[in-house]
Structures are given as C-alpha cells and as structure tokens.
C-alpha cells in the first residue's frame, strides 16, 4: 500500500474531506443513508471507535447524540482539524481519545473495548494487499465487545463502472489500468498516485464473514444514483421528484443489486458473543 502517498493526498485536502459528505445532494446521500443505519443499529449508549474517521464528522455527530467516542486516523492534519471542530461543537467531554493510527493495527486497544466500531467512507478500500484488508477486519472485530455492531463502508467496483462514461472516461482509456479495476478492483492511480480497492458486495461479505460476526444488513449508500453530476442536476432541477426518489431509495437500498450498483456500500455486522 502506498501509505505515504495516501497521507499526502489526504493531508492536502482536509477541508474538502470535512465538507465532502454535505457538499451537494449526491454526497449527502452517502451521509444520510449511513446515519440512518447508525441510528437503527447502534446501542443506546456506550463507547464507539471511529476508525479511519478523518476530520471527525461522524465523531461529532455521535458525541452530540450522547456517545463517548475515540477518533482514530493516520493523517495528523485530519486530527488537528478534528480537534478544532470538536471544540467548536462543544463536545470535548464526550471524546475519549483522538489517536493517530491505522486500522491495520489497533493493538493500543484491548480486545472487547468498544460498544460499537465504525469504519466509514472507505478506509478499508485504501488497504493493500488483500491479507492486510483481512487483518484490518480482524482488528476492527477484535476490539468490539461481544454482540457489538461493526459498521464498514467501502467503495464499490460496479458503482465505478456505472459512473465511468460520465465521470471517468479517461480511466477506461488506460487499457491495462482499467482492466485491473474491472477484474480485481485495484486502482493504483487513485487521485493520481494513491491506491484504492473497489469491492463487490460478495467480496466484502465474504471477507467480513471470515471473522466472528453475523451480517445484519448491507446497503448501497447512494443507491442507484451512480454519478455525482447526474444526481445533483436531478435534485436541483426536479425537487419534488428528488424527494419521491429519496423515499424509494430508503426502501430499496438494501436490495443486492442496489448494493453493488452504488458508489459506496455499507455492511453492518454483529460480533458473536
């Protein structure tokens, strides 16, 4: 994994990452759908690990909801930004730690520490090779208490392919590079020099089930809306139709085809007792 490249990429776009989930209707879909499943499956109270939580948007949301939260991320600039935002939100008393670290090594935390674990937005997609992705999953489950929910969202291979004609036609023009994305899900040119793995739903579920968990649900976070600009044009030009579409999205986002077609997919698992 090109760890240093990824740190540089993210360190240069901290505010972009903070604003990403609320910048437009398309990105709010990921945020609002994820938040729906958090509300549905989180315990009523407890200590939560926000693993790979970036500049802390979900950390602050959870703290406001009354949870105690540990934010972990490998990018120092993210954590410095999170400190400021947490102070602005007035939720410092709910923050149990702000820690620099990787989801592949959570050894600083004893097993069975957290009442829930979240790893949202795609941190697992930046882990390579495959054995390290499995290690990260094992770590996320290890630090969860028995019966605790574990939430993981990743970037979707078929969602990328659906969006390619409108969003990334240049990717398809690089024949060898594009074949690796299609056949293995591996993108070594993510944002220029980074690495990203795009999952199928079946692949993600298989990896998760190798750990001591039961899968509760999977969801396509943007659903059938594969491309950003098309979604934003739809929302802004046809607001009533957009609201109607959102109500359908909430009903069908767990359908297997929709999970695979989405730009990001979420899996919610429960650690076995």
MOJOSUL-V58521 format. One record per pair of residues at least 12 apart in sequence whose ideal C-beta (glycine too) atoms are under 8 Angstrom apart, sorted by the first residue. I is the first residue (numbers start at 0). GAP is how many residues later the second one is. Records with the same first field share a line. If there is no record, write none. Layout:
# MOJOSUL-V58521
I: GAP + GAP
This chain:
# MOJOSUL-V58521
0: 125 + 126 + 127 + 128 + 131 + 194
1: 186 + 191 + 192 + 193
2: 71 + 99
4: 188 + 189 + 190
5: 68 + 120 + 188 + 189
6: 67 + 68
8: 182 + 183 + 184 + 185
9: 44 + 65 + 67 + 68
10: 64 + 65 + 66 + 67
13: 41 + 61 + 63 + 64 + 67
14: 66
16: 37 + 38 + 61
17: 36 + 37 + 38 + 39 + 63 + 67
20: 36 + 100
23: 204 + 208 + 211
24: 206 + 207 + 209 + 210 + 211 + 217
25: 196 + 199 + 202 + 203 + 205 + 206 + 209
26: 201
28: 192 + 193 + 194 + 196 + 202 + 217 + 220
29: 91 + 123 + 191 + 192 + 233 + 234
30: 26
32: 186 + 188 + 189 + 190 + 216 + 217 + 220 + 233
33: 24 + 86 + 117 + 119 + 187 + 232
34: 26
35: 214
36: 114 + 180 + 182 + 229 + 231
37: 20 + 24 + 80 + 113
40: 108 + 110 + 175 + 176 + 227
41: 20 + 25 + 74 + 107
42: 72 + 73 + 105 + 106
44: 21 + 22 + 70
45: 21 + 22 + 68 + 69 + 70
46: 20 + 21 + 22 + 23 + 49 + 66 + 67 + 68
47: 14 + 19 + 20 + 21 + 22 + 66 + 67 + 68 + 69 + 70
48: 20 + 21 + 23 + 57 + 60 + 64 + 65 + 67 + 68 + 69 + 91 + 94 + 95
49: 12 + 19 + 20 + 21 + 22 + 68 + 70
50: 21 + 52 + 55 + 66 + 67 + 68 + 72 + 89
51: 20 + 21 + 22 + 51 + 67 + 68 + 69 + 71 + 72
52: 18 + 19 + 20 + 29 + 65 + 67
53: 19 + 21 + 24 + 28 + 67
54: 23 + 26 + 27 + 30
55: 15 + 22 + 25 + 26 + 29 + 30
57: 60 + 62
58: 12 + 23 + 27 + 36
59: 25 + 26 + 29 + 31
61: 32
62: 23 + 26 + 28 + 31 + 32
63: 25 + 27 + 30
65: 28
66: 27
67: 26 + 27 + 28
68: 25 + 26 + 27
69: 25 + 26 + 27 + 28 + 29 + 39 + 44
70: 24 + 26 + 27 + 28
71: 25 + 27 + 28 + 29 + 31 + 34
72: 26 + 27 + 28
73: 26 + 27 + 28
75: 24
78: 19 + 20 + 21
81: 16
82: 15
85: 12
101: 34
102: 16 + 20 + 21 + 24 + 33 + 36 + 37
103: 23 + 28 + 31 + 32 + 35
104: 34
105: 33 + 34 + 36 + 37
108: 34
109: 33
110: 31 + 32
111: 31 + 32 + 33 + 34
112: 30 + 31 + 32
113: 29 + 30 + 31 + 34
114: 30 + 33
115: 28 + 32 + 33 + 34 + 35
116: 23 + 24 + 26 + 27 + 31 + 32 + 33 + 34
117: 32 + 33 + 34
118: 17 + 21 + 31 + 32 + 33 + 34
119: 31 + 32 + 33 + 146
120: 32 + 143
121: 31 + 32 + 33 + 74 + 142
122: 13
123: 12 + 13 + 28 + 30 + 73
124: 29 + 30 + 71 + 72 + 73 + 74
125: 64 + 68 + 69 + 70 + 71
126: 70
127: 58 + 67 + 69
132: 64 + 74
133: 73 + 76
136: 15 + 70 + 71 + 73 + 74
137: 73
139: 12
140: 70 + 71 + 72 + 128 + 130
143: 127
144: 126
145: 125 + 126 + 127
146: 123 + 124 + 125 + 126
147: 122 + 123
148: 67 + 119 + 120 + 121 + 122
149: 63 + 118 + 119 + 120 + 121
150: 115 + 116 + 117
151: 52 + 56 + 114 + 115 + 117
152: 68 + 111 + 112 + 113 + 114
153: 43 + 44 + 45 + 50 + 110 + 111
154: 41 + 42 + 43 + 44 + 108 + 109
155: 42 + 43 + 44 + 45 + 64 + 103 + 104 + 105 + 106 + 107 + 108 + 109
156: 24 + 25 + 28 + 41 + 42 + 43 + 103
157: 42 + 102 + 103
158: 39 + 61 + 63 + 67 + 101 + 102 + 103 + 104 + 105 + 106
159: 21 + 38 + 103
160: 21
161: 64 + 65 + 99
162: 63 + 64 + 65 + 100
165: 61 + 63 + 64
166: 60 + 61 + 62
170: 18
173: 15
176: 12
180: 17
184: 12 + 13 + 14 + 15 + 18
185: 12
198: 66
199: 60
200: 17 + 55 + 58 + 59 + 64
203: 14 + 61 + 63
204: 13 + 62
207: 59 + 61
210: 58
211: 59 + 60
212: 56 + 57 + 58 + 59
213: 55 + 56 + 58
214: 52 + 53 + 54
215: 52 + 53 + 54
216: 37 + 50 + 51
217: 36 + 38 + 41 + 47 + 48 + 49 + 50
218: 34 + 35 + 40 + 43 + 46 + 47 + 49
219: 33 + 34 + 35 + 38 + 39 + 40 + 41 + 42 + 44 + 45
220: 32 + 41 + 42 + 43 + 44 + 45
221: 40 + 41 + 42
222: 26 + 29 + 30 + 35 + 38 + 39
223: 25 + 28 + 34 + 37 + 38
224: 24 + 37 + 38
225: 35 + 36 + 37
